[in-house]
Amino acid sequence: MVKRFLISCGIAFAALTAKATPDDSIKVVKGQVSDYYITVTQDRIVKGHVLDTNRQPLTGATVMFFASPMHNTTAHDGSFAIKGAKNDVHLYVYYPGKKIVNRILALDETDIEVVMEEEVHKATAIRRPAQATRWYDPQAPLSRTFCNPMNISYNFEPFNNNVRPNGSFRSSADPMAVEYKGEYFLFSTNQGGFHYSKNLVDWDFVPAGFQRKPTDDDQCAPAAYVSGDTLFYTGSTYEGLAVWYSTHPKTGRFKRAIEKNVLPTWDPCMFLDDDGRLYMYYGSSNEYPLKAVELDRNDFYPISKIHDVMMLRPEEHGWERFGMNNDDEVTLRPFTEGAYMTKHNGKYYFQYGAPGTEFKVYADGVYVSDSPLGPFVYQKHNPMCYKPGGYVQGAGHGGTFCDVKGNYWHVATCMLSLKYKFERRIGLYPVAFDKDGVMYSSTAFGDYPNWAAPMDVKNPAERFTGWMLLSYGKPVEVSSTDSIHAASNLTDESMRTYWAARSGNPGEWAGIDLGSTKNVRAVQLNFYDHKAVQYNRAMDIYHQYRIFASEDGKEWTLVIDKSDSDKDCPHDYIELNEPLRARYLKYENVHMPTGNVALSGFRVFGNGDGDVPQAVKGLTVKRDRKDRRNALISWQPEASAYGYNIYYGTAEGKMYNAITVLGQTEYDFRGLDADTDYYFTIEALNENGRSPLCKTTKN
């Protein structure tokens, strides 16, 4: 092909975008406008006639190539001739009162006949009001309980981070939260804004992005603090980043307090002490310690020495070791990150994450000091927030805040790491300080229904509602299955496996048989991003569905109707208004925001009608004599149990940490501190409740 050079002051071209070689182009010079190139393609003509079923010509039918500007209108004899690119093969024909024709042509098919059938168009309602039932009213849902992972609108990763074989994915991590004017504001990595809530159950999103370049993070591991009526906000940087402020943050509008931070502060925490002095804690490394420095409140300039706070000591602290089960001391040294400060009763509790965000053992530890700049001492009870087992795993790099009733909470990063190591979620856990000033959290039932902030509960363990898991391992039937993503994944209690349907169409469904009639109190649907094509945020991301129940599998009753919801709810949790007696539950899709219908968990909570388990017998803890960071924990099976909670701690009354084990009777524990003696106990779990704790053992 010969290149042609055109000079014009006002030339307009309509060009197709078919495949072309670099030589298939025209250079255009347009007055004072920069030069540009237009692709030139080889054309072909498709001609023919459009007829009705009586073989009468249809005049004025529109013939188009799909996804192309090319079109033609039929003449009085129904004839047409349409020009297209050589690879235009999808023909689209429209005529009023006829069924639209979609026809795929062969590459050599250039003379065709189109016959159009009659169609009576029936308007369908785009939106129908969802029905209220005895168990759920979409206009007034209960907001007393919550269930991890947090049901927030996790952002889809940007395109430059998101090219994965199985489609795009959501993520957020590195959370922190503050109470501001009676509400709770949640900030986390790369959300293009933040979430807020009045009750820690129902979260709304505020767009407030600060991304400057496509390759930049929006805000990675952000920091925020409140001073009077003003909320201050910044993010991680090695190059200097603004500190923003707002007195009306829900508008999404912020002003700059300063143009750039002076220090290269990654994973920052800004802490305003009650004497009015401001401190910054920061760092993320497997080579260098986390840091602390005092800042001038006026311009955020450092005014003290930079202090080393702590560095990981995995040789002593087993839970700080690298690896999915603290079992990799070869690949890399573990990472410490996520500095956070909480002050309680005059003590400064410095929190940090370890050993890596992609592991189920990701946790937050604590050092304590009488001064905001240290020196800090390792708390004997560590990690402070720890959740290596169950449906939700990992509880690291988080932040602690106090609610309006004086109760403490910890938001933390949960591992998913299925499509990508930085695919993560966020969990919320109650926190307290015991009479000796020990900071601890309760995660034993951290992925079960818990009483939320409106309930004034002082003992974190009493946040658990007592509603047990009814769906674990139960048989499932589905409308269709895509590839290896089997129906059984819906009830295996793993967030890293999922069921996927062959489409995202309305009517795809999944049903669970609970085995017998149970008292159902709550349901959690954990959607997954299978073959998703969304990148970053959009304003039309939402889930719609219905849930039906039956006692015999034949007669079905509508229980939950979210068929007109406009909420993005990737981990939707619904507490029922009253107990539901049911054996069978069925989810029916109405709308998926992107990709195929996919769920990593169809979780059902409530109670059966039987007895709670008997106390576990034979608890044995064998501490490794060569490496006291490790222990093999075993016990005798309890016949009616589906799982167990192992509790351990540094004293009989301080067994605060828990490890959930499902379907096994031993656990390879590698998270102990070498120079510490521990106390252990265990409880069995079944659908009716919890067993008494067994006799404590020390090792």
N, C-alpha and C positions, 0 to 999 in steps of 0.2 A: 504494500500500500504506500502511496506517495503522500508525504506530509503536505498540508496546505496552510499557508500563512495568511490570515485575514486581518486587515486594519479597518476599524470602524469606530464611529462615535456613538453608535446606538444600536448594536446588533444584539438580538435576543435569539437564543437557541433552546430548543426542546430536545434533550438528548437522552437516550436510553442508557441504562447502567448495566448492560450485559457484559459478559467477560470480554476483555479486550487486551491486546498486547500493548506494550509501551508505545509502539509506533502508531496505534490506532487512535490518534488524537489530533486535535486542532488547537493551535495556539491563538488566543484572542487577545488583542490589545484594545482596551475600551477607554478612550479618553484619558483622564487622569487616574483611572482605577488601575490597580496592580494587574499585571499579566495573570492569566489563568488558563487552564486547559480544560477542554470538554471532550469526553470520550465519544468516539465514533464507532458504530457497530455495523455489522452486516445485517441488512434487513431481509425479511421475507414477507410475502403477502399471503394471508389466509382469506379465502372467499367462500361464499356459499349462500344458502337461503335459510330463513327462519319461518317455520310453518306451525299452524295449530294442529290438533289431532285429527281434524278433517282435511288436512293438507291444504288449507287455505293460507295464503301468505299473510304474515304479520308485518304491518307497516309501522315504522317508528320504534321497533325494538332496539335496545341498546346492547351492542356487542362489545365486550371489553376483554383485555388480557388482565388477569388477576395481578395485583401489585404493580400496575403499570399505568401511566397516563393515557396510553393508546386506547381509542375507542372508535366505534363507527355506528351510525344509525341506519337501519334497514330502509330500503326504497319501497315504492308502491308494490313491487312484486316480491317483497321480502328478501331481496338480495342485499349482500353486504360485501365489503372488501376491507380488511383491517390490516394495517402494517404493524409488524412487530419485530423484535429482535429474533435472532436465530434460535435462541433458547426459550422464547415465550411459548409455553405449551398449555397453560391453564386458561381455558376460555370460560368467560362468565357472561351469561345472557339474561337480560331482564326485560319483562313486558308486564304491564299492569294486569292483575287477575290470573297470571300464570305462575307456575312454580319456577323459581330461579334455577337456571341450568348451570351446573359446574361440570366442565368436560375437560379431560386431559387428552391432548392431542399427541399423536406420534410425531416425531421430528419431520417426517416426510409427508405428513397429512396437511394438505393445503387447500383442498376443495371438499367442503362438508355440508351436511344438512342437519339442521337443528329442529327438533319437534318439541314444542312446549305444551305441557299438560295444564288443565284447569286447576286453579287453587282458590279456595275460599280462605282468606286471611282472617284468623281469629286473634284479636288482640289479647296478649297475656299481661297480667299485672306484673310490673317490675318489682313492686314491693307490697307485701301483705303484712299486716300487723301480726306479730307473734302472739300466740295464745298464752294466757296465764293458766296455770294449773294449780292444784292443791299443793304441789311440791315446789313449784318455781314460778315466780312472777317476774317477767323481764323488766317491768317498770319499777319493781321494788325488790331487787335481789338481797338476800341476807349478806351481811358484811361482818360477821362475828368471827369467822375462822379463815385461815389461809393454809396453803400447802405448797411446799417447795417442789420444783424451782419456781421462783417468783414469776407471776403471770403478767409480765410487762411486754411492751412492744419492742422486742429486741430488733435492732437495726440489721439489715442485710449488709454484709461487707461490701465495700466499693469494688468496682470492676477490676482495678489493678491488683487487688488482693484475692480475687474471688473466682478465678478461672479454674474450676474443678470439674473432673469428668462427670460427676453426678449432679451438676448444677450448683447454683449459688447457695449460700448458707448464711444464717443469722449468727450473731455473737454479741456478747458484751462481757465485761470483766472489770476487775480492779475497782469495785464500787466503794462509795462512801456516801453518807447521808447526814443531813442536819435537820433539826426542827427549826422552822422559821414561821413566825406569826401563827402558831398553832397547827401548822401543816408540816409534812415531811417531804423533803426534796432529796431525790436520789440522783447522784451523778456517777457515770461509769464510762468506760472506754468507747469512743467512736460511735456515739449515738446521734450526733447532729442536734443535740439538745439534751433534755433531761426529763425525768418523771417526777410527779408529785402526787401526794395522797393525803387524805384526812384521817385514814384509819389503818394504813399499812396493808390493806386488802385491795382496794380499788385504786388503780394508778392511771393517771392521765399523762400524756406526753406534751411537752412544749418544745417546738422547734427553736433551736438557738445554736446554730452551727458557726464555727470559727475557722473552717478549713480554708486555706489560701491557695494551695496548689493541689492538683489531682493526686499527686504522689504523697502528700502529707497525710498524717493522721488528722482527724478533726480535733478531738481532745483525747489523749491517751492518759489513763490513770489520773483523772482530774482531782483537784483539791478545791474545797470551799469552806468558808467559815462565815459566821454571822457576827456583826458588830452593831448593836442597837437595831435600827430598822433597815440595815444595809446588808446585803449578801455579796460576799466577794468570791471570785471564781478564777481559777487558772488551770493549766495543764502541764504535762511533762514536756521538758525541752532540754536540749543541750546547746541551743543557739540563742536563747532569749525569747521569752513569750510575754505577752501582755498579761496584766492582772485586770480583770473586768469587775464591775460592780453594778448593782441594781437595787432599787427599793421597790420595784414591781417586777420581779423575775418571771412571773407567769405570762407577761407580755412577750417574753423572748428577747427583749431589748436590753442591752448592756452598754455601759460606757467604760472607757479605759481609765483606770486609776494610774497606771504607768504604761509606757509603750513596751518596755522589755524588762524581764527579770535580769538581774546581774549574774546570778549563779546558774550553772548548768544543772538544774534540779529535775532529775527524772523520778517519777513516782513521788510527787511532793505531798506533804501534809502541812497545812497551815493551822497552827494552834494558837488561839487567843486565850491567854491565861486570865484568871479572874482579877489579877492586879493590873490588867490592861496592856501587858507586854505580849508581843507577837513573836512566835517561833516558827521556823521551817525545819521539817525533817524530810529526808529524801535519800534516794539511792536505789540502784538495781544492778547487781553484779554478783558474779561468783568469785571475784578476786578482791574486791574492795569493800570496806565496811559501810554501813549506813551512817548518815551524817545528821548533825543538828546544829542550828545556828539561830541567833536572835536577829530579828529584822526591825528596822525602823517602821513604825506603823504608817508614817506619812508617805514614804516613797519606796518601801520594801527593800531598802538597801541594807546589806548585812552590817551589823554593828558589834558583833562578838567574834571571838575565834570560832572556827569551824571545828566541831567536836566529833570524834569517832564514837558512835554509840555502841555498836556491836557488829560482830561478824559471825557467821555460822561456825559451829564446832561439831561437825558430823561425827568426828571420832568419839565424841562423848554423847551426843544426842542422836539416837537412832532415827528419830522422825525427821531429822534434817538431811538425811542421806538422799541422794538422787535415785530416780527410778520409780516405776509404777507401784512397787511395794517396798520402797526404800532398799532396793536390792541391786543397785548399779553404782558401784564405786569406781568404775573404770572409764565410762564414756566421758563424763564431765563432772566437775565439782558442782555441788548444788548451788542454786541461786537464792539470794536473799533480796527481798524487795518489799514494796507495799508498806512503808513506814506509816504508822498512825499513832496518835497520842490521845489518851483519855486521862483526865484527872478525877480522882475520887478520894474524898476524905483526906486531902492534902498530899496524896501519893500520886506520882506520875507513872502511868502504865504505857510503856512504849511497845507497840505491837508491830509484828513483822511477819511476812509470808515466807514459806519454804516448803519443799525444795525445788518445785517447778510447777507452773500452772497447768501442764498437760498430764499431771499424775493424779490418781485418786487419793493419794496421801497428802495432797497440797493442804497446808494448814497454817494457822496463825499462832505464833508464840508471843510471849510477853517477857519484857524486862521491866524492873521496877526501880524507881529512884525517889528521893526526897526533893530533887531539883529538876527543872525542865531540861537542863543540859547535862544531867548526870553527876557522878557516875551511876550507871545502871547495873542492876544485879539480876541475873537469870532467875525467874520465878520457878520454884520447885515443881509446881503443877504446870506442866507444859506438854503438848501444845494447849493453848487456851481454847481454840475452836478447831475441831477435828471431826471429820466424817468420811472414813475410808470405805464404808459399806452401805448397802441399800440401793435404792433407785437413784438417788442423788448422791454423788461422790465428790469429795473435795470441798474444802472450806477455807481457802487461803486468800491472801491479799485483799483484805476488807477493811471496814471501818466501823467503829462503835459510836452509837448516839443514844441520847436519852429521850424518852417520849414525854408527853405533857403530864403524865402521872408519875414521873420519876423512875420508870422502869427502863432498863438498858437493853439495847438490841445490837446485833452485829450482822452487817451485810458482808457477804464473802463470795469469792469466785468458785464456781462449781465446774468440774471437768466434764466436757463432752468429747472433744477431740476425736471426732469420727471422720469427717471429711478433711479436717486440718487440725493441727495441734493447738491452734489458738481459737478453736470453736468452743465457746464456753457459755455458761449461764450464771445466774446469781441466786444465792440462797439467803434467807433471813432467819436468824436464830436468837432466842432470848439469852441474855447475859446477866450475871449478878456478881457481887463481891461478898464472900462469906465473912463471918465474924472476925477472921484473922486477916482480912484484906486480900484474900486470894481471888483473882479474877478468873471466872470460868463461864462456859456456855453449856447449853443443853442441846445436844444433837441426836439423842437416842431415837427420837421419833421426829427427826427434822424433816422427813419427807412424808409425813402423815399430817392429817388435819390438826392444827394448833389454834388456840384462842389468840386473837389478834389484839392490837393496841387498845381498842375500846374496853377490853376486859382487864381490870387492874389486878394482875397476878404477880406476886412478888417472888415466888419460887419458880425458876425457869422450868423445872421438870413438871410442874403442874399446868403448864401451857398445853400439854397433850390432852386431847379431848377424850381419849379412850376408844375412839373408833378405829377398828382394826382393818387390815387389808383383806378384802374378800375375793380378789380377782387373781391372786398369784397362782400361776400354773393352770388356770382353768381353760377348758376347751373353747375354741373360737371358730366361728364361721364368718366368711367374708364374701363380698360380691365378686371380687376378682383379685388376682395377685400378680404383681409385676416382678418378674425375674426371681431372685433368691429371697426377696423380702417377705417372708412367710407370715401367715396369720398368727402362729404361735409366739411371735415376737411381741405381740400386744400384751401378753400377760407374763413375760419372763422376768419382769422387774429389772430390766437393763435399759438405760437411756441410750445405749450405744448400739442397739438393734431396733429395727422397726418393720412394721408391715406397710407395704405400698400397694395401692390399687393400680390398675392399668391406666386410669385416667383421673382427671380432677373434676369429672362431671357430676352434676346433681344425681343422687340416687345410689352412688357408691356407698356401701354399708359394711359394718362389722358388728357381730353379735357375740355376747359372752353368756355361757351357761355357768352360773355360780354353784351348780351341783345340787342345791336345795334352796328353799325359800329363806331369804335372809332379811334382816332389817337394814336397809340401805340408807345411809345418812349423807353421803357426799360422793361425787364423781369427779375425776380429773382426766381430761383429754390432753395428751401431750403430742402435739402435732410435730411433724418433721418436714424438712425441706427437701423433698425428693423431686429431682428434675425441675427445680425452681429456676426461674430466669430473672428474678428481681435483684437489682443492685441499688444499694442505698435506700432511702425512704421514698415512699409514694403515699399519696393521700387516699388511695383506694385499697389499702391493705386491710382485710378483715376476714373473719371466719363466720360462717353461718351453718347451722346444723340443727337436727332434732334428735332427742333421745326418747326411746320407747321402752316400756317394761311389760313383762308378762310373767305369770306364774306357771303357765303350761306350755309356752312356746307357740300358742295358736292365737289367743286373744291378746291384742296389744293395746296398751294405753299410753297416750302421750304424757311424758313426764316433764321434759325440758324442751322448750321451743325457743331457739335462737335464730329463727329463719329470717329475721329482718335486722339482725345485729350489725352495727357498723364498727365494732371493736376488733382490733387485732389482739387475739388471745392465744398465743402459741402454746401456753401451758394452762389451759382454761380449767379452773377449779370452781365447782358449784356445790355449795351447801344447800341441802333440801330444806324446805320450810317445816316438814314433818317427816318422820320415818316412812320409808316406802317398803312395803312387803313385796318382794320380787325374787324370782329365780333367774330370769333371763333379762338382759339389757341389750338394746340395739342402738348403735349410732348410725345416723343417716345423713350423708353430706348434702348440703344445699349449695354452699359456695366455698371454694378454696382460694386463697389470695394469689397463689402461683404454684405451678407444678401439679403433680399428681396428689391425690388424697394419700396421706401417709401419717401414721401414728406410731410413736415409740412406746406408748403406754396408754391403755384403756384401763384406768385404775379405779376401783370401786371400794368405798370405805363404809363400815358400819359394824354390825355385830350379828353373829349367829345365835342360835337358841341353845347351844350345848354348854358344856363345862369348860372352864379355863384349864390350861395345861397344869400338870403336876410340876413341882419343883424339879429342876434339873439335878441329876445325880452324876457323880464321878468327875467333877471339874478338876482338871489337872493342868498345872502350868509348869512346863519344863524350861527353865532358863538356860540358855547356852552358856556353858562354863567358860568357853574360850572367847565368847563375845556376848556380854551381858546385855547388849542392845537388842538381842533376839530372844524370842521365846516361842515354843510350840504349845498352843492352848488346845485342849481336847476335852470332850465330855461325852456322856452317854446320851443317845437319842431319846427324846421324849415323844411318845407315839403320836400324839395329836398335834405336834408343833409344825408350823411351816418355816419357822426361823427362830433366831436367838439374838439377844443383845448381851454382849460381853461388856461389863463395866469395870473400869480400873482407875486407880488413883494412888495418891501418896499416903493416905490414911483411910481407916475404915469409914469415916464420915466424909471423906473427900474423894469418892470414886465418881468423879464428874464426867470423865470421858467414856464414850461408848463406841462399840464396833458392832454393826449389824451383820449377821451371817445368815444366809438363806440356803436351806437344803444341804448343809454340811454339818459335821460334828467336830471339826478342828479348824484352827486358824493359825497361819504362819505369821506371827506378829514380830515386826522388825522396827518398832517405833519407840523403844524404851531408852531411857537415859542410863548409861552404864553404871553410874555411881549411886543410883537410887533404888531403894526397895519399894515394891508396889503391892497393892492389895487388889484382888480380883473377885468378882462374883458374876453370875449369869442368870438370865431369865429366859423362859421359853415363850414364844408367841404363837397363838392360833387365832382363828376367826372370832372366838368368843371373848378373848382377853389375854391377860398376861399371867404367868405363873408367879408365885412368890420367889424372891431372890434366894439362891442357894447359899450355903455356908461360905463365908469369905475365906479365901486362901491368900497367904502372903508369900512373895517370892522376890 
